[in-house]
């Protein structure tokens, strides 16, 4: 589908009224190659393309689709409900100023120590959609983490600064003690097309695997954290997962993932873009931590 240049979208051919845009780089070309031939379509309507609306600053949360502003009202209302955005430069809560994917929010989700890829961003903003080249069932089990850092405002509407984004973060500690458990909080969203059942043979659980660095060999599969209740597509759940550190000192990668039955989300068939991303955190494991004691001044004495 062709895209028409306008005053705020001229990335390839120079500047606009707001000044010059970034020149095309290898990263731009990589993004084009990754998304070539990808379709965004309604899961609930065979072969119907999704309404890929977007806005620079929809606010947090974004505004839900209304009849007057949607090309296919009923389907688009399913596709474009209120959605969490990591930034809100308008300082209005709730600030529902736009419908669809957030340009600035997308940049925020892709930044930080626990960034998302483009599939996670698209499935977060657009509900009940398939990503790929054909209608199939490979979009059933997808997830994102909504944990973000502290929020700071942009300096202005057009002068974007990365420091102003509430970036995705991972709560897994970077330092662990041998064989010691720690509790790791998660805020998780179901961005797939299938419900996550809390019980039964096809129940969904949060779990993890630990790999050595730098060789990447699997050490062990971790324990599982059950859901408190069924999570429908688009639903959000808060979990506290128990992470057990390895029994040997060293450098490791903890890969958090969800499981349905005995199948990891990241290993299920994904027609487009390869395996669904896990949350990967590098950790250092020590035998113990040395305690440092700082003396406390109980009584102040004035010295002249």
NUKEBA-450083 format. One line per field, with one value per residue (C-alpha): z, y, x. Coordinates in nm, 2 decimals. Each point is the difference from the previous one (the first is absolute). Example, Ala and Ser with C-alpha at 12.3 -4.5 7.8 and 13.67 -1.06 7.14 Angstrom:
<donus>
pz c(0.78|-0.07) $
py c(-0.45|0.34) $
px c(1.23|0.14) $
</donus>
This chain:
<donus>
pz c(0.00|-0.10|0.26|-0.09|0.14|0.20|0.20|0.30|-0.16|-0.25|0.12|-0.34|-0.19|0.22|0.26|0.07|0.19|0.32|-0.13|-0.17|0.07|0.07|-0.31|-0.11|0.18|0.01|0.29|-0.21|-0.27|0.25|0.12|-0.35|-0.07|0.32|-0.07|-0.38|-0.10|0.35|0.04|0.29|-0.02|0.21|0.16|0.04|-0.37|-0.26|-0.24|0.13|0.04|0.33|0.04|0.07|0.14|0.20|0.17|0.13|0.36|0.06|0.38|0.27|-0.04|-0.37|-0.11|-0.10|-0.35|-0.06|-0.28|-0.15|-0.02|-0.13|-0.35|0.12|0.33|0.16|-0.09|0.06|0.35|0.08|-0.15|0.15|0.36|0.28|0.02|0.24|-0.13|0.18|-0.04|0.04|-0.09|0.03|0.38|-0.01|0.17|-0.17|-0.32|-0.28|-0.29|-0.28|-0.13|-0.09|0.03|0.17|-0.20|0.31|0.21|-0.25|0.03|0.38|-0.01|-0.22|0.24|0.33|0.15|-0.08|-0.34|-0.22|-0.37|-0.27|0.04|0.37|-0.07|-0.27|0.19|0.31|-0.18|-0.24|0.16|-0.16|-0.29|-0.18|-0.11|-0.30|-0.36|0.03|0.23|0.24|0.37|0.07|0.17|0.29|0.27|0.03|0.30|0.11|0.33|0.10|0.27|-0.06|0.19|0.13|-0.24|-0.10|-0.25|-0.33|-0.03|-0.27|-0.26|-0.27|0.20|0.10|0.26|0.10|0.36|-0.02|-0.07|0.26|-0.14|0.06|0.29|0.14|0.37|0.01|0.22|-0.19|0.30|0.16|0.28|-0.07|0.04|0.16|-0.11|-0.08|-0.08|-0.34|-0.08|-0.34|-0.17|-0.30|-0.29|-0.22|-0.36|-0.17|-0.13|0.26|0.36|0.27|0.22|0.36|0.04|-0.22|-0.25|-0.21|0.29|-0.04|0.25|0.03|0.02|-0.09|-0.12|0.10|-0.25|0.05|-0.14|-0.25|-0.13|0.04|0.13|0.18|0.37|0.11|-0.03|0.29|0.20|-0.13|0.12|-0.05|-0.11|0.26|-0.25|-0.38|-0.20|-0.31|-0.31|0.08|0.38|0.25|0.30|0.28|0.12|0.26|-0.14|0.21|-0.16|0.14|-0.07|-0.14|0.23|-0.14|-0.01|-0.35|-0.27|-0.13|-0.21|0.15|-0.28|0.12|-0.21|0.02|-0.05|-0.13|0.10|-0.05|-0.28|0.04|-0.18|-0.16|-0.15|-0.15|-0.37|-0.09|-0.37|0.00|0.17|0.15|0.36|0.23|0.23|0.35|0.26|0.03|0.30|0.06|0.37|0.20|0.27|0.31|0.30|0.24|0.02|0.24|0.24|0.04|0.33|0.02|0.34|0.12|0.18|0.30|0.15|-0.19|0.16|-0.11|-0.05|0.00) $
py c(0.00|0.33|0.27|0.37|0.23|0.30|0.27|-0.21|-0.33|0.09|-0.24|-0.08|0.33|0.27|0.23|0.16|0.30|-0.14|-0.04|-0.27|-0.37|-0.27|-0.13|-0.36|-0.24|-0.37|-0.02|0.15|-0.25|-0.29|0.11|0.00|-0.35|-0.14|0.11|-0.07|-0.18|0.01|0.04|0.13|-0.16|-0.05|-0.34|0.02|0.07|-0.21|0.18|0.35|0.23|0.18|0.38|0.10|0.34|0.17|0.33|0.17|0.05|-0.19|0.05|-0.26|-0.19|0.04|0.09|-0.28|-0.02|0.18|-0.06|0.34|-0.05|-0.36|-0.14|-0.33|0.10|-0.33|-0.17|0.31|0.04|-0.35|0.08|0.35|0.01|0.20|-0.11|0.09|0.23|0.05|0.38|0.28|0.34|0.17|-0.04|-0.08|-0.32|-0.16|0.17|-0.16|0.22|-0.25|-0.35|-0.28|-0.06|0.27|0.11|0.13|-0.29|-0.25|0.16|-0.03|-0.37|-0.06|0.17|-0.09|-0.32|-0.22|0.13|-0.14|-0.09|0.12|-0.30|0.07|0.36|-0.07|-0.27|0.23|0.30|-0.20|-0.26|-0.31|0.02|-0.25|0.08|-0.19|-0.08|-0.23|-0.06|-0.28|-0.09|0.11|0.31|-0.18|0.03|0.33|0.22|0.32|0.14|0.34|0.07|0.35|0.24|0.34|0.25|0.33|0.25|0.09|0.34|0.09|-0.16|-0.02|-0.03|-0.36|-0.11|-0.37|0.10|0.10|-0.35|-0.24|-0.29|-0.37|-0.14|-0.34|-0.05|-0.30|0.10|0.02|-0.15|-0.33|-0.22|-0.37|-0.22|0.29|0.07|0.35|0.13|0.18|0.20|0.00|0.19|-0.21|0.06|-0.27|0.14|-0.33|-0.13|-0.28|0.02|-0.10|-0.26|-0.02|-0.37|-0.31|-0.17|0.32|0.23|0.29|0.06|0.24|-0.17|0.05|-0.18|0.08|-0.01|0.04|0.30|0.02|-0.35|0.00|-0.35|-0.08|-0.05|-0.08|0.08|0.20|-0.03|0.11|0.28|-0.07|0.26|0.11|-0.02|-0.04|0.30|0.09|0.15|0.35|-0.07|0.09|-0.20|0.08|-0.28|-0.06|-0.27|-0.19|-0.01|-0.25|0.10|-0.26|-0.21|0.12|0.34|0.15|0.20|-0.10|0.10|-0.04|-0.04|0.06|-0.15|-0.13|-0.36|-0.15|-0.36|-0.12|0.25|0.32|0.30|0.08|-0.35|-0.01|0.05|0.37|0.05|0.35|0.12|-0.32|-0.10|0.22|0.20|-0.10|0.25|-0.06|0.13|-0.04|-0.07|-0.06|-0.27|0.03|-0.23|0.29|0.37|0.18|0.23|0.35|0.17|0.38|0.16|0.21|0.33|-0.01|0.34|0.29|0.19|0.35|0.04|0.35) $
px c(0.00|0.16|0.08|-0.02|0.26|-0.12|0.17|0.07|0.09|0.28|0.27|0.17|-0.01|0.13|-0.16|-0.33|-0.14|0.14|0.35|0.21|-0.08|0.25|0.17|-0.08|0.23|0.06|-0.24|-0.28|0.08|0.00|-0.34|-0.14|0.15|-0.14|-0.35|-0.01|-0.32|-0.14|-0.37|-0.21|-0.34|-0.31|-0.01|-0.37|-0.07|0.17|0.24|-0.10|0.29|0.03|-0.05|0.36|-0.06|0.27|0.07|0.31|-0.14|-0.33|0.05|-0.02|-0.22|-0.07|-0.35|-0.23|-0.14|-0.33|-0.25|0.06|0.38|0.02|-0.02|-0.16|-0.16|-0.07|0.32|0.21|-0.15|0.12|0.34|0.06|-0.12|0.17|0.37|0.28|0.26|0.33|0.01|-0.24|0.16|-0.33|-0.01|-0.37|-0.13|-0.17|0.12|-0.20|0.12|0.05|-0.11|0.24|0.37|0.21|0.31|0.17|-0.12|0.14|0.34|-0.03|-0.09|0.30|0.25|0.15|0.14|-0.30|-0.12|-0.27|0.03|-0.25|-0.23|-0.04|-0.08|-0.25|-0.18|-0.02|-0.16|-0.22|-0.23|-0.15|0.25|0.21|0.36|0.14|-0.06|-0.30|-0.30|0.11|0.02|0.36|-0.13|-0.16|0.26|0.18|0.09|0.17|0.11|-0.14|0.25|0.15|0.23|-0.08|-0.17|0.16|-0.15|0.14|0.17|-0.24|-0.23|0.26|0.32|-0.01|0.25|0.04|0.03|-0.37|-0.12|-0.14|0.20|-0.07|0.19|0.08|-0.03|0.24|0.30|0.33|0.18|-0.11|0.13|0.07|-0.31|-0.20|-0.36|-0.12|-0.35|-0.03|-0.32|-0.15|-0.29|-0.09|-0.24|-0.16|0.05|-0.10|-0.33|-0.04|-0.11|0.25|-0.16|0.11|-0.06|-0.02|0.22|0.04|0.05|0.25|0.28|0.29|0.34|0.36|0.31|0.36|0.29|0.37|0.19|0.16|-0.05|-0.37|-0.05|-0.32|0.05|-0.36|-0.37|-0.13|-0.31|-0.34|-0.23|-0.37|-0.26|-0.25|-0.29|-0.06|0.14|-0.19|0.17|0.09|-0.01|0.27|0.12|0.24|0.22|0.28|0.23|0.26|0.34|0.26|0.36|0.25|0.21|0.33|0.16|0.01|-0.16|-0.34|-0.30|-0.35|-0.26|-0.36|-0.27|-0.36|-0.10|-0.32|-0.02|0.36|0.07|0.19|-0.15|0.34|0.01|-0.34|-0.04|0.03|-0.06|0.15|0.32|0.12|-0.04|-0.22|0.24|0.08|0.11|0.38|0.19|0.38|0.08|0.31|-0.01|0.23|0.06|-0.09|-0.02|0.24|-0.18|0.13|-0.08|-0.01|0.03|-0.29|0.05|-0.22|0.09|0.13|0.29|0.09|0.37|0.14) $
</donus>
